[in-house]
Amino acid sequence: MLQKLFGLKFSQGGLSQALDRVADRLSDKYDALLQDVRGAPATFADETSWWVGEPGWWLWTFTMPNETVFHVDKSRGSAVVKEILGDDYQGVLVSDCLSTYDPPDCRKHKCIAHH
């Protein structure tokens, strides 16, 4: 697609290396986003299946009014929620009724639209 649209030629390895360099350069910004989520008065969370070379991966979203953190993980468990929100989240976690969102020790609101 990059060659057809922009005339760029990449090998799979070259593209992988370029993406690694971009990730390294953006890691500070991602860490800042995590701090924003952890300090937000409310965070809206959801997850959906995601293909990463094979099935069984999940794309997580943690959304605030002006920002969204995306996180891809092999797990759909509550450990991911704790990893993103941290150990002492003081805001309200808004989610669907998936039991994954129950263990974190914070205030919660379940999405009424899912009922």
C-alpha positions as CSV (number, residue, x, y, z in Angstrom):
1,M,0.0,0.0,0.0
2,L,2.8,2.4,0.8
3,Q,4.4,1.7,-2.5
4,K,1.2,2.2,-4.5
5,L,0.1,5.3,-2.7
6,F,3.4,7.0,-2.0
7,G,6.1,5.2,-4.0
8,L,7.8,4.0,-0.9
9,K,9.5,0.6,-0.8
10,F,9.9,-1.2,2.6
11,S,10.9,-4.7,3.5
12,Q,9.0,-6.3,6.3
13,G,12.1,-6.0,8.5
14,G,12.7,-2.4,7.5
15,L,9.1,-1.4,8.4
16,S,9.3,-3.3,11.7
17,Q,12.6,-1.4,12.5
18,A,11.0,1.9,11.6
19,L,8.0,1.3,13.8
20,D,10.3,0.3,16.7
21,R,12.1,3.7,16.3
22,V,8.8,5.6,16.3
23,A,7.7,3.7,19.4
24,D,11.0,4.6,21.1
25,R,10.6,8.3,20.3
26,L,7.0,8.4,21.4
27,S,7.4,6.5,24.7
28,D,7.6,9.7,26.8
29,K,4.4,11.0,25.3
30,Y,2.7,7.6,25.9
31,D,3.8,7.7,29.5
32,A,2.4,11.2,29.8
33,L,-0.9,9.9,28.5
34,L,-0.9,7.2,31.1
35,Q,-0.4,9.8,33.8
36,D,-3.4,11.8,32.4
37,V,-5.6,8.7,32.6
38,R,-4.5,7.9,36.1
39,G,-5.4,11.5,37.2
40,A,-8.6,11.8,35.3
41,P,-11.9,12.2,37.2
42,A,-13.5,9.6,34.9
43,T,-12.1,7.2,32.4
44,F,-14.3,5.2,29.9
45,A,-12.8,1.8,29.2
46,D,-13.5,-0.9,26.7
47,E,-11.7,-3.7,24.8
48,T,-12.3,-5.5,21.5
49,S,-10.6,-8.4,19.8
50,W,-7.6,-7.4,17.7
51,W,-5.5,-9.3,15.2
52,V,-1.7,-9.3,15.8
53,G,-0.6,-12.0,13.4
54,E,-3.0,-14.4,15.1
55,P,-6.3,-14.2,17.0
56,G,-6.4,-13.9,20.7
57,W,-5.2,-10.3,21.2
58,W,-7.2,-7.3,22.6
59,L,-7.3,-3.6,21.8
60,W,-8.0,-1.7,25.0
61,T,-9.2,1.9,25.0
62,F,-9.2,4.2,28.0
63,T,-10.9,7.4,27.0
64,M,-11.2,10.8,28.7
65,P,-12.8,13.9,27.2
66,N,-9.7,15.0,25.2
67,E,-7.5,12.0,25.1
68,T,-7.6,8.2,24.4
69,V,-5.0,5.7,25.4
70,F,-4.8,2.6,23.2
71,H,-3.2,-0.5,24.5
72,V,-2.8,-3.9,22.7
73,D,-2.4,-6.9,24.9
74,K,-2.7,-10.7,24.8
75,S,-4.8,-10.6,28.0
76,R,-8.4,-9.6,28.5
77,G,-8.0,-9.8,32.3
78,S,-8.3,-7.2,35.1
79,A,-4.4,-7.0,35.3
80,V,-4.5,-4.9,32.2
81,V,-7.0,-2.4,33.8
82,K,-4.7,-2.2,36.8
83,E,-1.6,-1.7,34.6
84,I,-3.2,1.2,32.8
85,L,-5.0,2.9,35.7
86,G,-2.3,2.2,38.3
87,D,-2.7,1.0,41.9
88,D,-4.5,4.0,43.3
89,Y,-7.0,5.3,40.7
90,Q,-9.2,7.9,42.3
91,G,-11.6,8.6,39.4
92,V,-14.7,6.7,38.2
93,L,-14.1,3.8,35.9
94,V,-17.0,3.6,33.4
95,S,-17.3,0.3,31.5
96,D,-19.6,-2.3,30.3
97,C,-20.5,-5.2,32.6
98,L,-17.5,-7.4,31.8
99,S,-16.3,-8.9,35.1
100,T,-12.7,-7.8,34.2
101,Y,-13.6,-4.3,35.3
102,D,-14.8,-5.4,38.8
103,P,-11.5,-6.1,40.7
104,P,-9.9,-2.6,40.6
105,D,-10.5,-0.8,43.9
106,C,-12.1,2.4,42.6
107,R,-15.5,3.9,42.0
108,K,-17.3,2.4,39.0
109,H,-20.2,3.1,36.8
110,K,-21.6,0.5,34.4
111,C,-22.8,1.7,31.0
112,I,-26.6,1.8,31.0
113,A,-26.8,1.3,27.2
114,H,-25.4,-2.2,27.6
115,H,-28.6,-3.2,29.5
